[in-house]
Amino acid sequence: MVKYFLKYFLILAVLICDLSFSQTDDIEKSKQELSKIKEEITRLEKELAQKTKKEKKSLSALDNISKQNFLLNKMLADLRAEEKQKQNQIDNQIKTISEIENTIKTLQNNYAKYVTSTYKNGSYTDWESLINAASFQQAVIRIEYLKRFSASRKKDLVKLEKNKSDLITAKQKLQQELEAQHKITLQKESEEKTLKQKITEEKKILNEIKKDKKLITNSVNEKRKSEKKIRDLIVKLVDEAERKRKAEEELRRSQTLASNETKTKKEIVASDYDVDLSTVKFSSFAEMKGKLNWPISKGKVVRGFGESLNPKLKTLTVNYGIDIKASGDLSVKSVGEGVVSAVEWLPGYGTVLIMSHKGNFRTVYGHLSEVFVKEGDKVNTGGVIGKINEGVEGNILHFEVWNGRQNVDPITWLKK
């Protein structure tokens, strides 16, 4: 029984150790990423501070603060992921402590039984076993049994002391993990506070811009240009997915032809995206046509799919999706099960999030003020992914649906 517990504990410890090293590497990468983001935010803050009073009411100033908010959202996404990883390490450490304590308890119980038995029956020497035996063969068996039993008890004592030492180390490690998690949480809360201040600052600049019709026109035009850049992002994602698919097919062929193939899947399909964007395990997106939930709780479509005329500015533009003016709750939800494949910032548009779904479908959520997910995150249908930002035209969410490289009218996909 003791051997079983020890074997189980050792296997568990090795697995937890490997996982811990992997998570430590991820956290180290996250720290480097956070450092780069902070440097970029500092650069933008200095750039904005150097602008004149008049320049601080311009579109470039609005873009500056908008990009700062985008970077802060990225930082917060990394901190949330780091906080989650740290929680996993804490959970693993608690599990390790529990396993050690169970092993110690088993060893103590076994040794207590040995001591009780010795007290009641006394201990036998080799000579006593020989004299009391019915035969010489029985005496030999008894002596061998007692030797092994005694050796086993000594091993148990050694194991007991080692486990007690391991328990002290594990508890110290847990305390370190808890302290590290507390620091991450404090940093996250500090950055969340900073983001709220930046959003308030952005609204002040926006209110000044709303007073100037020319600036409003320029802002809308800049946003329309950015919509074309969204299309470029989609094409890039589609090309990347196609390249990976072909690479995986080539991998399967090479493995079939040669059993000594040394290349791994990771080596063959390496790409610009270091996160898992696979949609294989998701439910069919195509089957949800006409049944998709809306990305916001309540709103009105103010600009439809395709060509549209702006009644105020008298300009004709092409919309790759639809614009929904939100009322009340500004939370943005994923319309279907998917994976976050891109979170980007575009001038005049702010933060744009792209979700990949099964069957080469993608949805786009544009003009966000806050983002609660990061690239590679798997999101269920209805999962909150962000909040709508305020623009010169109000709290408007830009929403697109893509089938491969072809954008389609979202209205035909959403519930009536």
Order of alpha helices (4+ residues) and beta strands (2+ residues): alpha-alpha-alpha-alpha-alpha-alpha-beta-beta-beta-beta-beta-beta-beta-beta-beta-beta-beta-beta-beta
